Each structure stands twice: as structure tokens, then as C-alpha cells.
């Protein structure tokens, strides 16, 4: 009888333990599952913005996530966080602003915060944009005011980027055009400028140091000439020829006579309906290459790598002039007489439209 009672007690105990283990496992499965289970595969689950300030305790992170509806249980979060710290010798949960989904399990949410996958804001700077255009873009996007960006671009960070030429009044030409991302919460003019300078350092600077450089241009001269080529070149196949024309004019001591430099100096932009006037071309400005020989004092825009490389390997040509057809292409001429004839041809075509 005693033996039967012992076995009965043993079986009841084992059963109770098994029942407890099963209930614990069932709870864990529920607690770590996504709070939101989409019933439609094609449906896009909502995203929730969660901010974790620096120094936030692990328990508080879990409480914040549960209140936001990103996880089901703070207790489960604390258990998983402890396990993560035991498994990984380095790293920790990182502060920042996160875009999280209630359709993700707890483990995935925790991994994102551990890796610091904070929200990113994307911005794109096209080739040929000036600092002024960038400033207007950022203001329109609501990131910061145009004035804040322009003021920041006048602060040349020589300590961070000692390769920048001495005496720059601003960073025109060195803010490399590309697509970038900034962590939400770190969106400042200085952060945007630093990223663009880093990209220039990575992409443009090696090209300059390794290029042929037939005119023996300094870094600042190279960027300045590259910016003019960028503004004049619309069709890629003409880029090296345009660079070749400017190279020949510089070699011969001729003025560049580039319209974009006049526009930059006056803060205007010509169009087919409103081309530059003789009065504007004759207006004195340090950037007026119709009046001043050589290159202007700074770049007039941010050149891309194609225009920068074109100035290092310009087409060998005897063309000295080109006239825009206003469709992106140009008529190239060797003599002033040919150039004047090209101007007359383009004007006649425009008038006949």
C-alpha cells in the first residue's frame, strides 16, 4: 500500500511539474509573440515611433515598449534582456528614436534596439546644387532653416578635415552630391555637412590625387573648374569636350566666359525665356568670367565625380567656344566667327518656335 502511495505521489508531482512547465512555455510563447497579428498577408502593419533617451534602464525600456503597444509583456522583456546580456560579452541596448512594428516578435524588437537600428532620415543632393539650393531644400523638408545651413557652411571644419584648402570663405563645391541618411534626433546642419565632406574625402579626394591633372590645378582650382563643367554639362557625352574647351581657354589665357559663373555672382538663373542680358554680363563681380580672367574665387556648385574627373582628363580639342541649344546639347566652334554663326542659328531656331 505504501509503495502504491509513493508511486502515486511521484506521478502527481511529475505531472504537476510538467503542467507547470507547459504553462510556463505557453505563457512565454504568448508573451514574446507580436501584439498585432495581421489577418491579411498583404496588409502593411503599422509602425510606432519610440524614443529611448540615453541612460534609460532596461526595465524602463520594456515598460515604454509595452505602453506603446510594441511588446506584450515587460516581464518577458526583462527575461529576454537578461539572456541577451549573458549571451553577448559586449554591446547593450542603445538610445535613440526607433520605428518599431507591433507585428514583430519581442526577440526582433530587442535585437533592433541592441544593434541601434534607429530611425533614419534620407536626403539627396543632386549634382550641380549650390549651398543656397541645399539650404532651401532642407528648410522645405522641415529639417532646419536655410539660414542655419548657410551659416554652418561658412564654418570650415579644418580640424576634422585638414585637407580642405586654406582661406575658404565657405564650403561651396566640397559638399559632395549624393544620397545620405541621418539618424533621427541627429538632424543638424553640422551633421549633414560632415557626411557630405566625408563622402568628398572618400570619393573625390582620391580621384584628384591619382588623376593626370594636365593643368596642374590645385585642389581648390580643380573643384572650382569641376563645378563650372558640372553647370555647363547636361548631356554626359559632352562633359569631357566642355572640359576640353575650358582647358584650352585657360592654356591660351582666354577668359572662360561661362554663363553659370555670372548667374552665381548675381544670384539668378537664366532660362530660355529669360536669358542673361548684356547688362548682367557686364555687371562687375568676382565671379564674372566674362570680365575676369582665370577661375572665379570659389566653386559655384557641388560637382559630381564625372565632372571632376573630366577636368583631370579633358578631351584634346581645338574647340574654344560652345553655344547651348537649350535642349541640353551644344554647338562647338573653333573660331569666334563660327561661334557667332552658332549663336545666330540658335536664336533663329528659338524665334521660329
N, C-alpha and C positions, 0 to 999 in steps of 0.2 A: 504493500500500500504506500509506504514511504517512497519507494522507488518511483511509483507512478506519480506521486505528488511532485517529486523533484523534476521529473521529466516534463510534467505539466507546467511547472513554474519556469523551467528553462525555455520551453516553447513559447509561453506567453511573453517572456522577456525578449526573446529574439524577435517575436512578432511585433512587440512594441517598438523595439529599436528600428526594425525595418519600416514600420509605419512612420516613425519619426523621420527617418532618412528620406522616405518617399515624400513626406510632406515638405521637408526642407528643400529637396530638389525641385518639387513642384513650385514652391514659393520662389526659388531662385530663377527658375525659368520665367515666371511671371514678372518678377521684379526687374530683370535685365532686358526684357522684351521691349520693342518700341512702343511708346504710349499710343501712337497712331498707327493702325494697320489699315492701309488703303484697300478698299474693296474693288477698286478698278485699277488694273495694271497700268493703264495709260495715264491715270491721274497723277499730276505733279504734286508731291507732298509739300506743304507749306514750310517755310524756313523761319526760324526765330532768332532774332538778334539778341545775343547775351554778352554782357560786358563783365569781365573778371578783372577787378583792379589789382595792381601789384600788392603782394603781401597777403592776399586772401587765403585763409586757412582751407584745407582740403574739405573739412566738414561744411564750411560755408559755401564752397563751390557747389557741393552736392545739393545743399538747400536751395541755392539760387537756381540750379538746373531743374529741380523738382517743381519749384514755384512757377518757373517759366513754361513747364509742360514738356521739357525735353527728355526727362527721365521719370521713371515711376516711383523710385524709392531712394531716399537719402541713405538709408541703412545699406542697401545694396551697393550704392556708390562708394561708401566708406570702406566696405569689404573689398571691393574691386581695386580701389586706390591703394589699399594696404598691400594687396597682392602685386600690383604693378611695381611698387617701390621695392618689394622683396625680390622681384624677378630682374629688375634693372638696376645696375650699380650706379649709373649716372642718369641725370635728367630729372625733370619734375614737371608738374603742371605749370603752364605758362600763362601769365596775364595777357590781356588783350581783348579785342572785340571779335566775337565769333558768330558765324552764320550757321546755326545748327538746325537739324531736322528732327521732329518728333517721330519720324518714320525710321530712324536709325536706332539700333540696339545700344544699350549702355556702353558696351565694350568699344564700339566705334566712336561714340561721343568722347569717351575718356581718352582714346588714342589721339584724336584730333587736338584736344586741349594739351595733352602731354607733348605732342610734336609742335605745338604752337602754330597750328594752321589757322591763323587769324584771317579776318575778312580783308580782302584786297580790293583796292580801287584802281581801275585801269585807266591810263591816259595815253593818247597817241599824239606825237608831234610830227607832222609831215615835213618832208624836205622843203627847204626854202622859206620856212616860217621865221619871222623876226621875233625878238624878245617881246615887242609890243603885241604881236599876234598871239603869242603864247599867253601873255598876261590877260588878254581879253578872253581867251578860251577858258582859262582857269576860273576867271570871275564868272563867266556864263555858266560853268559847271557847278558853281557854288562852293568851290574849294577854299578860295581866299580872294582878296581884292586884287585888281590889276596893279594897283599902286604897290601893294605888299610884294608882289613878284618882281616888279621893276626895281624896287629898292633893294631887294635881295640880290638881284642880278648885277647890281653895281658894287656889291661887296665881293671882291675877288678873293677866293679862299686859297691863298698861296701856301699856307701851312699844310693843307690837305693835298694840294695839287701843285707841287713846286715846279712842274714842267710848264705851267702857264706863263706866257711871256710877261715880262715886267712892264709896268706902266699901263695896263689895260684900264680904260675908264668903265668898262662893263664886260659882260661875258658873251656879247654878240658873236655868233659863229662857233662857240665852243659847247653849246648846249645841244648835244647830238640828237638828231631826229630819229625817233624810234617809238616803239610801244613799251610802256613801263607799267609796273604795279607798285602801289604803296599800301602798306598796312593801314587799315582803318584806325584812326587815332594818331597816326604819324604823318598826316597830310599837312605839310607846311611848305612854303616856298623853298626853304633851305633843303628839305628832304628831296623835293623834285629836282632841284638844281644839282644836288650831289649825285643823284642817279644818272642824270644826263652827262655830267662831267666824267663819271666813272665809265660810262659807255664810250665816250670820246677817247678816253685813255685806253680802253680795251680794243677799239676798232680802228679809230683814225690815227692815233699816235704811232702804232707800228707801221702803218702804211707810209707815213711821212718818213720815218727813219729808214725804211727799206726801199723807198722809191728812187727813181732815177733823178728827178729834180733838175731838169736841164737849165733852169734859170737860177739855180742855187738860192731858192727862196727860203727865207727864214720861216719858222713855224707860223708866225703871225701873218706874214705875207702870203703864205700858202693857203691859210684859212680864208683870208680876205679875197684872194683871187678865186678860190673854190666857191665862195659864196656868190660872186658875180656870175661865174659859169652856171651855178645852180639856178639863178634867177633868169638867165637868158635861155637855158636849155629846157625845152618842153619835150621834144622828140629825142629819145635816148640815143638813136644812131647819129645825131648831130653833135652830141656832147663833146667828143674829142676834137671835132672840127672847130667848134666855137672856142674851145680851149686853145686850139692851134692859132686861131685868129688873134686872140688876146696875147698869146706868147710872141707872135711876130710883131705886134704893135709895141709891146714892151721892149723887145730887142732893138727895134728901129727908133725908139724914143718918141713914138707917136702917143697921143692921148688915147685912152681907152674908149671914150665916148660911149659909155654904156648907160642906157636909159635907167635901169634899175637903181644905179647909184644916185641919180638925180631925184628919183622918186623917194628914195630912202632919206636923203638930205632934207627934202621938203615935207616928208610925212604924208605923201599922196600915193595914189595908184592909178596909172593911166589905163584906159580901156579903149576898145575900138571906137566907141562913140566920143570919148574924151581923151584923145592922145595928148602927149606933152606939147605945150605951146612953146614958141620961140622965147617968150618972156621967161618961162620956167627954166628952160635950158640955159638961159643967160643969167639966171639968178645965182649970185656967188654963194658957195657952200663948200666946206671941206670935202664933201662927198661928190661934188660935181666934177665928174671925169671928162666933161666937155671943156671945162675951164682949167682944170688942174692936171698936170702930168702925173704919170705913175698911178699907184694904187691909192684908194681912199684910206683914211686913218684907221678904220676898223672894218671888219666884215659887215655885210648888210643883211645877213640872214644866216641860218644854220644849214650848211651844205651837207648832203649825204655823201656816202663813201664813193659813189660813182663819179660825182663832180670833183671830189678831192683827188681821186686817182687820175682823172682826166687831166688835171693840171700838172701831174707828175709825168704823164706820158701823152702829151698833146699830139694831135695829128700834124705831121710835117706838111705844111701847106704854104702856098704863096697868096692865099686869100687874106685880105686886110679889112674887109667890110662884110657885113651881112644885114639884111633887111627882113624884118618879120612879116610874114604873110597873114598873121593873125589867125592862123589855123594850127599853130604850133611849129610850123616849118619856116625856113628862112631861104632867102636868095643870097648866095655868097658871091662876092665880087673881088676882083684883084686890083682894080683901079677906082679912083674917085668917080670917073666918068661912068663906069659900069654900075657903080653904086647909085649914082643919081638916076640912071635909067631904071634900075630896080625899084627905086622909090616911086618913080612916075608910074611904073607898071602896077605896083600895089595900090596906089591911090586911084588909078583908073578903075581897077577891079572893084575897089570899095565903093566908088561913086556909081558904078553901074548896077550895084545890088539894090 
